[in-house]
Amino acid sequence: MTEQIPEDKQTVLGLYVTSAEAYDKWRAAPDKVKLLDVRTPEEFIFVGHPEMARCIPLGYQSYRWDEKKGYYDLDVNPHFVAQVRECFEPDETILVMCRSGGRSAMAVNILVQAGYTDAWNITDGMEGDLVKNPKARTTANAWLTAGRTPTCPGPTMSIRSGYACRTSNRGVRQSVCNQGFSTNIEKTGHCERSEASFLFRSGIWRLLRHFAPRNDALTIS
């Protein structure tokens, strides 16, 4: 299977699962199989996360835009291994997740150096790789689109579902408990990477997505 895994998703242990396989593996032994999410707190909260996942970021948002790379740089979490050790034993089965399998592979390799022996990379991650279809961000096997996998949706994904399910041209209202939601969205560009952009106009965020007309209003309350 290794030859089918992109190089940036390969690990020294060579243990790989898709998100659907990861869920099945966890469901078969929930007391023994653990799920580690190494995405940023913003991703964990706003995009959503598996309800059984523990978030220990491999890196944090720096809010520094890299023109060449076309995305915001991350600052490495210097306490990553120490934080993992507080929650997971070296011989436990750990399924490691990020957005699309790259950071999770890095995390697995770091954990191996720290003595972990049964760490699996979830190769399609939470959202999956970028695809050519302009109307889709995720692959069919990504955690968000696997269907039978339990997920705690963040405000961003709730907004997306609201637009997808509405039956009129009315806007969508999204309630959030985090008062910094709109500020974080603007500063991190996170939703832009998920094919969603927000523009602040007089207290209303207008959702500019492939499935939402430009004059549709999104109210954050």
Stockholm file with secondary structure:
# STOCKHOLM 1.0

chainA/1-221         MTEQIPEDKQTVLGLYVTSAEAYDKWRAAPDKVKLLDVRTPEEFIFVGHPEMARCIPLGYQSYRWDEKKGYYDLDVNPHFVAQVRECFEPDETILVMCRSGGRSAMAVNILVQAGYTDAWNITDGMEGDLVKNPKARTTANAWLTAGRTPTCPGPTMSIRSGYACRTSNRGVRQSVCNQGFSTNIEKTGHCERSEASFLFRSGIWRLLRHFAPRNDALTIS
#=GR chainA/1-221 SS CGGGSCGGGCCSSCCEECHHHHHHHHHHCTTTEEEEECSCHHIIIIIEECTTEEECCSEEEEEEEETTTTEEEEEECTTHHHHHHHHCCTTSEEEEECSSSHHHHHHHHHHHHTTCCCEEEETTTTTCCCCSCTTCCSCTTSGGGSSSSCCEECHHHHHHHHHHHCCSSCCEEECCSCTTHHHHHHHHCHHHHTTCEEEEETTEEEEEBTTBCTTCEEEEC
#=GC SS_cons         CGGGSCGGGCCSSCCEECHHHHHHHHHHCTTTEEEEECSCHHIIIIIEECTTEEECCSEEEEEEEETTTTEEEEEECTTHHHHHHHHCCTTSEEEEECSSSHHHHHHHHHHHHTTCCCEEEETTTTTCCCCSCTTCCSCTTSGGGSSSSCCEECHHHHHHHHHHHCCSSCCEEECCSCTTHHHHHHHHCHHHHTTCEEEEETTEEEEEBTTBCTTCEEEEC
//
